């Protein structure tokens, strides 16, 4: 049981460090990339459905 708690605490620390040093500085870029990718997938899906008919 203690080993599971220890693994959880270590994993939480790793994720917190990744968030602090890697994700936070580029948060806006990640959001922009996700939104633009979603829009591109939607547009390509619409174009593909139009080509089938």
TORPA-4810 file (N, C-alpha, C, O; in nm, 3 decimals):
<nodes>
NODE_1_0.082_-0.119_0.000_0.000_0.000_0.000_0.087_0.126_0.000_0.058_0.221_-0.073_X
NODE_2_0.190_0.125_0.081_0.280_0.240_0.087_0.349_0.263_-0.047_0.374_0.376_-0.087_X
NODE_3_0.380_0.153_-0.117_0.446_0.164_-0.246_0.354_0.234_-0.347_0.401_0.316_-0.426_X
NODE_4_0.225_0.203_-0.345_0.130_0.266_-0.437_0.119_0.415_-0.409_0.116_0.496_-0.501_X
NODE_5_0.113_0.451_-0.282_0.106_0.593_-0.244_0.233_0.664_-0.287_0.226_0.776_-0.338_X
NODE_6_0.346_0.602_-0.267_0.474_0.662_-0.305_0.481_0.683_-0.457_0.525_0.788_-0.503_X
NODE_7_0.437_0.584_-0.534_0.436_0.597_-0.680_0.344_0.712_-0.720_0.379_0.790_-0.809_X
NODE_8_0.229_0.724_-0.656_0.136_0.832_-0.687_0.199_0.968_-0.657_0.187_1.061_-0.738_X
NODE_9_0.265_0.981_-0.543_0.327_1.108_-0.505_0.439_1.145_-0.601_0.451_1.260_-0.640_X
NODE_10_0.521_1.048_-0.638_0.630_1.075_-0.732_0.574_1.115_-0.869_0.623_1.209_-0.931_X
NODE_11_0.472_1.043_-0.915_0.411_1.075_-1.045_0.349_1.214_-1.042_0.360_1.288_-1.140_X
NODE_12_0.284_1.251_-0.932_0.227_1.384_-0.917_0.337_1.490_-0.926_0.318_1.593_-0.990_X
NODE_13_0.449_1.467_-0.862_0.560_1.562_-0.866_0.615_1.576_-1.007_0.648_1.687_-1.050_X
NODE_14_0.626_1.465_-1.079_0.676_1.470_-1.217_0.580_1.551_-1.304_0.623_1.636_-1.381_X
NODE_15_0.450_1.524_-1.292_0.352_1.598_-1.372_0.350_1.746_-1.336_0.335_1.830_-1.424_X
NODE_16_0.364_1.779_-1.209_0.368_1.919_-1.167_0.490_1.989_-1.226_0.481_2.104_-1.270_X
NODE_17_0.604_1.921_-1.228_0.725_1.980_-1.286_0.710_2.000_-1.436_0.750_2.104_-1.489_X
NODE_18_0.654_1.902_-1.505_0.632_1.914_-1.649_0.538_2.030_-1.677_0.561_2.108_-1.769_X
NODE_19_0.433_2.042_-1.597_0.338_2.152_-1.616_0.406_2.287_-1.595_0.386_2.380_-1.672_X
NODE_20_0.487_2.297_-1.491_0.550_2.425_-1.456_0.652_2.467_-1.561_0.656_2.584_-1.599_X
NODE_21_0.734_2.376_-1.609_0.846_2.414_-1.694_0.821_2.394_-1.843_0.888_2.457_-1.924_X
NODE_22_0.727_2.308_-1.881_0.706_2.282_-2.024_0.572_2.333_-2.076_0.567_2.393_-2.183_X
NODE_23_0.465_2.309_-2.002_0.333_2.339_-2.054_0.294_2.485_-2.031_0.243_2.549_-2.123_X
NODE_24_0.317_2.539_-1.912_0.273_2.675_-1.881_0.331_2.779_-1.976_0.256_2.866_-2.021_X
NODE_25_0.460_2.775_-2.010_0.514_2.878_-2.099_0.455_2.874_-2.240_0.453_2.976_-2.309_X
NODE_26_0.407_2.759_-2.283_0.357_2.748_-2.421_0.208_2.716_-2.425_0.159_2.662_-2.524_X
NODE_27_0.134_2.750_-2.316_-0.007_2.716_-2.307_-0.086_2.773_-2.423_-0.168_2.703_-2.482_X
NODE_28_-0.064_2.899_-2.456_-0.136_2.963_-2.567_-0.111_2.893_-2.699_-0.202_2.876_-2.780_X
NODE_29_0.012_2.854_-2.721_0.046_2.784_-2.846_-0.021_2.647_-2.852_-0.065_2.605_-2.959_X
NODE_30_-0.029_2.577_-2.739_-0.095_2.448_-2.736_-0.245_2.462_-2.765_-0.301_2.382_-2.840_X
NODE_31_-0.308_2.563_-2.707_-0.450_2.586_-2.731_-0.474_2.623_-2.877_-0.566_2.571_-2.939_X
NODE_32_-0.391_2.711_-2.932_-0.405_2.749_-3.072_-0.388_2.628_-3.163_-0.464_2.611_-3.259_X
NODE_33_-0.290_2.544_-3.136_-0.266_2.425_-3.216_-0.386_2.330_-3.210_-0.427_2.275_-3.312_X
NODE_34_-0.442_2.311_-3.091_-0.557_2.221_-3.075_-0.678_2.275_-3.151_-0.747_2.199_-3.220_X
NODE_35_-0.705_2.405_-3.139_-0.821_2.463_-3.207_-0.802_2.460_-3.358_-0.895_2.423_-3.430_X
NODE_36_-0.685_2.497_-3.406_-0.663_2.497_-3.551_-0.667_2.356_-3.609_-0.714_2.337_-3.721_X
NODE_37_-0.620_2.258_-3.535_-0.627_2.119_-3.580_-0.773_2.073_-3.587_-0.812_2.006_-3.683_X
NODE_38_-0.852_2.108_-3.486_-0.994_2.073_-3.488_-1.066_2.134_-3.606_-1.149_2.069_-3.670_X
NODE_39_-1.036_2.260_-3.635_-1.099_2.328_-3.750_-1.056_2.260_-3.880_-1.139_2.238_-3.968_X
NODE_40_-0.929_2.227_-3.892_-0.880_2.162_-4.013_-0.947_2.026_-4.033_-0.986_1.992_-4.145_X
NODE_41_-0.960_1.948_-3.926_-1.024_1.817_-3.937_-1.170_1.833_-3.978_-1.219_1.757_-4.061_X
NODE_42_-1.239_1.932_-3.922_-1.378_1.957_-3.958_-1.391_1.994_-4.106_-1.476_1.939_-4.177_X
NODE_43_-1.307_2.085_-4.152_-1.313_2.129_-4.293_-1.281_2.013_-4.387_-1.350_1.994_-4.487_X
NODE_44_-1.177_1.936_-4.355_-1.142_1.824_-4.441_-1.252_1.718_-4.441_-1.277_1.655_-4.544_X
NODE_45_-1.317_1.698_-4.328_-1.429_1.604_-4.323_-1.545_1.650_-4.409_-1.607_1.570_-4.478_X
NODE_46_-1.574_1.780_-4.407_-1.680_1.835_-4.490_-1.645_1.822_-4.639_-1.732_1.788_-4.720_X
NODE_47_-1.520_1.849_-4.674_-1.477_1.836_-4.814_-1.483_1.692_-4.861_-1.521_1.665_-4.975_X
NODE_48_-1.446_1.600_-4.773_-1.447_1.459_-4.809_-1.590_1.409_-4.832_-1.615_1.332_-4.925_X
NODE_49_-1.682_1.452_-4.748_-1.823_1.410_-4.766_-1.880_1.468_-4.894_-1.962_1.404_-4.960_X
NODE_50_-1.837_1.588_-4.931_-1.886_1.649_-5.053_-1.834_1.577_-5.178_-1.902_1.575_-5.280_X
NODE_51_-1.716_1.518_-5.170_-1.659_1.448_-5.285_-1.725_1.313_-5.307_-1.721_1.262_-5.419_X
NODE_52_-1.788_1.254_-5.204_-1.850_1.124_-5.218_-1.979_1.130_-5.298_-2.018_1.031_-5.360_X
NODE_53_-2.046_1.243_-5.297_-2.177_1.253_-5.363_-2.166_1.287_-5.509_-2.267_1.299_-5.578_X
</nodes>
